[in-house]
Amino acid sequence: MVPPLSAKEKLQIQFRKSLRRGHTKNAELDPMISEGVAAIMEPEETAIVRVDSTKGQHYWFTDRRLLSEHDDDIRELVRYQSVFKAHWMFKDFWTERAKSLQSLEAATHFKFDHFDRLEIESHDRLVVLEDLDQAYSPVLHFLRWITRPL
């Protein structure tokens, strides 16, 4: 029996594919970590991918968790083991937000404004990733991959 892929391998597969095809320009595999991120890394933790948001924020995907860096604020957003669902744009899109999009023009404008936004449900909170540009796709695929039942 083949062992399941690790988070590191899943991240590498998703981002290599997207980078090779030229779909994602704001992500870097095996990035050099900043001094601030290095200070909060756990023993043996490895940075796999850095995604640069369109607003200057950096999302660091390690082999075990997602970190956020903006200016001098660096924090853990979520541990992969606690993620149970990932949503493109909004968790409540079909129940609440879709009702307000009465025209094709409104729906198009809404999608244009929020296409690179994800919401991640974990056991204790909802985490929002914004301004991911085209990196939203490999991030969403990775998050959905890690939440699949074995």
N, C-alpha and C positions, 0 to 999 in steps of 0.2 A: 504494500500500500504506500502511495506517495504521501509524504507529510504535507500538511497545508502550508501555503505560502505565508511568510511573515509580513507584517505591516511594511517593513523596509522593501521587500520584494514587490509588494503590490504598488507601493508608491513609485518605485523605479519603473515598473512596467507601464503604468498609466502615463507618467511624465515623459519617459523616453519616446513612447509612441506619439504623444502630442507634440513634443519638441521636434522629432524627426520629420513629422508631416508639416511642420511650420505653423501649426495652429496656435501655439502658445509662445509668446515672445517675452513674457514677464515672469518666467520661472527659471530657476537654475538648479540643476542636480548637483549633489555633492558640493554645496556652497561653503565658502570660508565663513565661519561664524564670527559675529561681532563680539566685542569684548563683553558687552552686557549679557548677551545670550550665553556666552561661555561661562559667565559667573553663575547662571542658574541651571546649567546642565547637570543632570544626575550622573553618577559614576557609570561609565560604559555606554552612556547615551550618545547616539549619533544623529547629526543633522542630515537629513536625506534630501530635502527640497526647500528652497526659499521662494516664496511667491511675493512679488512686489505689487502692492495695490496701486491703483491709479491716483490715490490720495497720499502716497508716501509711507504707508504702513507696510510692514513686512510680516508675513506669516511664515513661520518656521515649522515644517513638518519633520519631526524626528521619528525614530523607530518606535516610539511609544506614546507621543502626545503632540498636540498642536500648541505652539507658542505664538504670541503676538508681540511685535516690537513697533512702537511709535514714539519718536523722540527718545526720551530717557525712560519711558514706561515699558517694561518687559514683563509679561505675565503668561501663565499657563491658561489656555482657553478651555481645553478639554483633553482628557486621556482617552485614547481610542477604545479601550476596554469598556468605557462607560457610555459610548455612543450606541444608540439603538435605532436612530432613524435620521436621514438627511433629506432636506426638502430644497428643491430648486425655487428660488425667490422667497416664498412665504409658506409656512406651515398651514396657515388657515386660508390659503388662496381660494380654494373652491367653495368654501363655506361663507366667507365674509367678503373678501376683496372682489371676487368675480362679479358679485351682484352690482357693484358700482360701475362696472365697465359695460355700459349699455351700447356703445358704438364700436365699430371696428377701429376707428381713429383713436378712441380712448384706450382700447386694448393694446394697440400698436405702440402708443406713447408709453403706456405702463410697462410693457415688456422692454422697450428701449431703455427706460430709466432704471430697471431693476434686473436685467438679464444676468448680471454678474454677482448676484446676491444669493447666499445660501443660508439656511437655518439648520442647525444641528441640534437634535434632541439628545440629551444625555440623561442619566438617572436623576440628576439634581438641578438641571437648568437648561435653558435654551440659549445656544451660542449663535451669534449672527456674524457671518463673514460678508463684508461688502467690498465693492470696487475691485473684484478679482480679475476683471477684464476676461480674456479668453481662458485664463487658468481655471475659471469656474468649472469647466467641463471635466478635466482630469481630477480635480478635487472632488467633485460630486461623484464621479465614477469610483474613486478610491473609497469614499465614505460609504457608498452603497455596497461596495464589495466587502468591506469589513463588517457590515451589519447583516450580511446574508447568513442564514442558518447553515450549519455544516451538513 
